Amino acid sequence: MEKCYEFEKYTVIIGDMIDSKKIIDRKNTQIRLKKVLSEINNKYAKDIASKFTITLGDEFQGLLKSKNNIMNIIFDIEMEMSPISLRFGIGVGEISTEINFEYSSEIDGSSYHRARTMIEKLEIIKNQYSTRQANILISSQDKNAEIDKLLNSLFSVCTVLKSKWTSRQTEIIYAYLLSEENQYKTAEKLGITQSSVNKGLNNSNFYTYKSAIDNINSFLSEKEDD
């Protein structure tokens, strides 16, 4: 079967704190971010070509050699850093320099340029008064432009769903995922009833959100295996 969506080898994720200057305790927030990124580097070591590190104050990036966990990595960072709002630019393409495993900022190539362009586009979207919501955008080869648009539309829908989550719903969702998606284990972990867990998941439209994210993750992973 002919491929309808072609990927080059490497994927760059650039993340950035939204309105970071308004964060009251920026020092401890950065310490927290370093800890989260360290955990990501350990948890997804098999996928990482260059570690996730802080690069420009409140910005961070990492290079992936596998696309199997792109969305899982982003979701984990978002949940661990909540309620801090983040945005993510994903760039898929080539690497034109040597790969430094310790410092992603010393690497260059089309994947980095595309991810940077997406971060800049997200900043423009945020500053527009009448536009779609988004905190994740992806860019790959020009021949994939139409499918990139579809993926980015899904990201926008997911962003809208996430924006409605209360802090309590976010806590329930993350505990649910850490509890192997078992509502009873989640209830025990949080000291609440199973019906409260079920209500929190349904009221947040979590299952709709997760279905979209899982489909995106599956799509990206399948393209890698073609």
HELIX and SHEET records of a PDB file:
HELIX    1   1 SER A   20  LYS A   22  5                                   3    
HELIX    2   2 ARG A   26  LYS A   43  1                                  18    
HELIX    3   3 ALA A   45  ASP A   47  5                                   3    
HELIX    4   4 ILE A   70  MET A   81  1                                  12    
HELIX    5   5 SER A  104  GLU A  106  5                                   3    
HELIX    6   6 SER A  110  ASN A  127  1                                  18    
HELIX    7   7 ASP A  142  ASN A  144  5                                   3    
HELIX    8   8 ALA A  145  SER A  163  1                                  19    
HELIX    9   9 SER A  167  LEU A  178  1                                  12    
HELIX   10  10 GLN A  183  LEU A  190  1                                   8    
HELIX   11  11 GLN A  194  ASN A  203  1                                  10    
HELIX   12  12 PHE A  206  ASP A  225  1                                  20    
SHEET    1   A 5 ILE A  48  ILE A  54  0                                        
SHEET    2   A 5 GLU A  59  LEU A  64 -1                                        
SHEET    3   A 5 TYR A  10  MET A  17 -1                                        
SHEET    4   A 5 LEU A  86  GLY A  93 -1                                        
SHEET    5   A 5 ILE A 136  SER A 139  1                                        
END                                                                             
